[in-house]
């Protein structure tokens, strides 16, 4: 497994900040009114979570402990994929991949943006999904909770300062307004929770759930759709490597033991949940461990 990439807390680069302001503005965020905290240090995220998020504390092991509200797990029945021309014939529609109209997505998007624009501070994190530079995606997360930004700071691959300076436009943007509900009367909604992905607009919108795992699994859904189109195989698996370079893959649904089986002291861990298999090897989609 490639080592974690670290950088100094003072990672805001003026040129990147200006480009980021303009880019976030395209998503509807009024960066002239809200305080954008860009690619914030872990220390600052801890401080803000402790200061602004009630019930948050630090455990004896140094981990941040916080509340995800009423939702303590994912809401798969509230997940939607926008049905539009570029994806209509490529997705196996049904109870797992449920359609959402483009119009309904725009309603959710506007609802999320309106909420985010009322916050005193927003966190923006720019990261990568996928360790192989040939296949990785640039993922931008815009959220109102320090906890959400910290979570994705761990789960995505963190750019170096040079990569951040040349980051440019993201390939996909996640707008997390999870503290604000979806409108139950919007066509296609089944509750006040909505997690919707639009491949044409390259956006993901979260409403009505503060469970951070929705972002992680959303990124995997994006990679699961795009990687086969690039001629490589995306895998819901853990993976490790032996001393002779042999790779083992462990498949299974959540909670079936992938992480446990891959945590072998005699083998190097590649990752515990999401991977891509290419002609040159197996790479982790994520930068951190979910367990």
Secondary structure by P-SEA (a helix, b strand, c coil): cccbbbbccccccaaaaaaaaaaaaaaccccccccccccccaaaaaaaaacccccccccccbbbbbbcccccccccccbbbbbccccccccccccccccccaaaaaaaaaaaaaaaaaccbbbbbbbbccccccbbbbbbbbbccaaaaaaaaaacccccaaaaaacccccbbbbcccccccccccccccccbbbbbbccccbbbbccccccaaaaaaaaaaaaaccccccbbbbcccccccccbbbbbbbbccccccccccccccccccccccccccccbbbbccccccc
